[in-house]
Structures are given as structure tokens and as C-alpha cells.
């Protein structure tokens, strides 16, 4: 299927047929896909959240995505904390910047982690691994994940839960794309500022 075929296929009717088939599978795939993204960060979390919001509605779609995303993040954290202190830690200790980031998380804890997890384009897989290797308490990290992912998942669900309006209302489409770009931009700015703070604190 080339680009032109894809463009012709992308009608509102075909999109709704796809969503209907997805919805008929129940909420389990909607939970598993965001959960899998925590292990395979190249997977498109934003697409999964949008699919859930359109298949199950704003609130149930948000809940399904939030449960899956939080479960994946906490599972990666637990696995690294329980089994990764040897091999994984020795591998990352060779990278000075990673070691600095771990030390910085140990000192600053909840606040910066919460901020980073609020934005969909933050490298959350790296955040989960760093937190697992650091000395932050599981309760503290769990609260940061639950709160940060709640903000992030609801933001995506809210701006993109109605595909029909995106097709019929170009202004809404522009607003949605602008919000997504703004979330990406703010997330990258915060990430850059945190990196500078890490370098300064460990300098």
C-alpha cells in the first residue's frame, strides 16, 4: 500500500470501522498496548491513547490507557530495581551522564519525575530505568507515575477523543495539532532544563 492508497483509505467510514473492530476486542488490548510501550519505547503511545479514547469514549478510554501506561512503567521500575542492580547498573555506570542523572534523582525525588512524566514525548523508558537504579522509594516513584501519567494521558485523550470533529472541523484539528506540538515543545524544554540542572549539580 503506497501513500496514495493510504490516503484514499483514510475515510471517516473506514476509520470508524477500524475503531469498531478494535472496540469489539474489549479493553484488554487497550491496556496491554500502552503497557507494552514501557518496554518498547519506539511504539507510538500517543496513537494508542487516541485509539482508546475513540474506541471507548473519553473517560473509559482515558482510564484504560492510564492503567496500561502506569502498569508498564511500574513493572519496568520493579524489574530493574529487583533484577537489574547488577548487570544493568554495571552497564550504565560506564556512562557518566547516566550516573549523574541517577544521583540527581536521588537528591530531588518526586517533583522533577512528576514533571517529566506529564509530557508524552519524554523518554519515559529511560526515566523508569533511572528511577529503578536510583534509591528513590517505590512509593514516591509510584505516586509520580500515577499523577504524571494521569495528566499526560488525559491531555491526549481530551484533545483527540472525537475523530469526527477533527475531520469536519478543521479549526479543531489545528488546535489539536497545536496542543500536541506545545506538549512536545514544553516537554523538551523541561528535559533540557533538567539536564542542565543535573550537569550543574554534579559539576
SVG drawing of the C-alpha trace seen along z (x, -y; Angstrom):
<svg xmlns="http://www.w3.org/2000/svg" viewBox="-19 -27 52 37">
<polyline fill="none" stroke="black" stroke-width="0.4" points="0.0,0.0 1.6,-3.3 0.8,-6.8 -2.0,-7.4 -3.7,-4.2 -3.4,-5.0 -4.8,-8.5 -7.8,-7.0 -8.4,-4.5 -8.3,-7.2 -12.0,-8.0 -14.1,-8.6 -16.1,-5.5 -13.0,-3.3 -11.6,-4.8 -14.8,-4.2 -14.9,-0.6 -11.3,-0.1 -12.3,-1.6 -15.4,0.6 -13.3,3.7 -10.8,2.5 -13.6,1.9 -15.1,5.4 -11.9,6.9 -12.7,5.3 -10.4,3.2 -7.6,5.7 -5.7,4.7 -6.2,1.1 -4.4,1.8 -1.7,4.1 -0.6,1.8 0.3,-1.2 1.8,1.3 4.0,2.8 5.2,-0.7 7.0,-0.9 9.2,2.0 9.4,1.0 9.6,-2.9 9.6,-3.1 5.9,-2.2 3.5,-5.2 1.9,-5.7 0.0,-8.8 -1.6,-6.6 -2.7,-4.0 -4.2,-6.6 -6.1,-8.2 -7.3,-4.8 -8.6,-4.0 -10.3,-7.4 -12.1,-7.0 -13.0,-3.3 -14.2,-3.6 -15.1,-7.2 -13.2,-9.9 -13.4,-8.7 -13.2,-4.9 -10.6,-5.3 -8.6,-7.5 -8.9,-5.0 -7.8,-2.1 -4.8,-3.9 -3.8,-5.2 -4.0,-1.8 -1.9,-0.3 0.7,-3.1 1.1,-3.1 1.3,0.7 4.1,0.8 6.1,-2.0 5.8,-0.4 6.6,3.0 9.8,1.8 10.8,-0.1 10.2,3.1 12.1,5.4 15.1,3.0 15.0,2.5 14.8,6.2 16.9,7.8 18.8,5.1 21.1,3.7 23.9,6.0 24.1,6.3 22.1,3.2 23.8,1.0 27.3,2.0 26.4,1.3 25.1,-2.2 27.8,-3.1 30.1,-3.3 28.2,-6.3 28.9,-9.3 25.8,-11.3 23.6,-8.4 25.3,-8.2 24.9,-11.9 21.2,-11.6 20.8,-8.7 22.5,-10.8 20.3,-13.8 17.1,-11.7 18.2,-10.5 18.6,-14.1 15.5,-15.7 13.0,-12.8 9.3,-13.3 9.0,-16.8 11.1,-16.5 10.0,-13.0 6.4,-14.1 7.0,-16.9 8.8,-14.7 6.1,-12.1 3.4,-14.7 4.6,-15.1 4.0,-12.4 7.3,-12.9 9.6,-12.5 11.8,-9.3 9.8,-7.6 11.6,-4.3 14.9,-6.0 13.1,-7.6 11.8,-4.2 15.2,-2.7 17.0,-5.6 14.4,-5.5 14.8,-1.8 18.5,-2.1 18.3,-5.0 17.5,-5.0 14.1,-6.7 11.4,-4.8 8.8,-2.7 6.0,-4.7 7.5,-8.0 8.0,-6.9 4.6,-5.2 3.0,-8.5 5.0,-10.3 3.9,-7.8 0.2,-7.8 0.0,-11.5 2.2,-12.4 0.7,-9.7 -2.8,-10.9 -2.0,-14.4 -0.4,-13.2 -2.9,-10.5 -5.9,-12.7 -4.4,-15.6 -4.0,-13.4 -7.4,-11.7 -9.2,-15.1 -7.7,-16.7 -8.2,-13.7 -11.2,-11.7 -13.6,-12.7 -12.2,-11.9 -15.3,-13.1 -14.8,-16.6 -11.2,-16.5 -12.5,-15.7 -15.5,-18.1 -13.9,-21.0 -10.5,-22.0 -10.1,-24.6 -10.3,-21.8 -7.7,-19.9 -5.4,-22.9 -6.0,-23.3 -5.3,-19.6 -2.1,-19.6 -1.0,-22.9 -1.6,-21.4 0.3,-18.2 3.2,-20.4 3.0,-22.6 3.2,-19.5 6.2,-18.2 7.9,-21.6 7.3,-22.2 8.4,-18.6 11.7,-19.1 12.3,-22.4 11.8,-20.9 14.0,-18.0 16.8,-20.4 16.5,-22.4 16.6,-19.3 19.7,-18.1 21.4,-21.5 20.4,-21.2 21.9,-17.7 25.2,-18.9 25.3,-21.9 24.6,-19.9 27.2,-17.3 29.7,-19.8"/>
</svg>
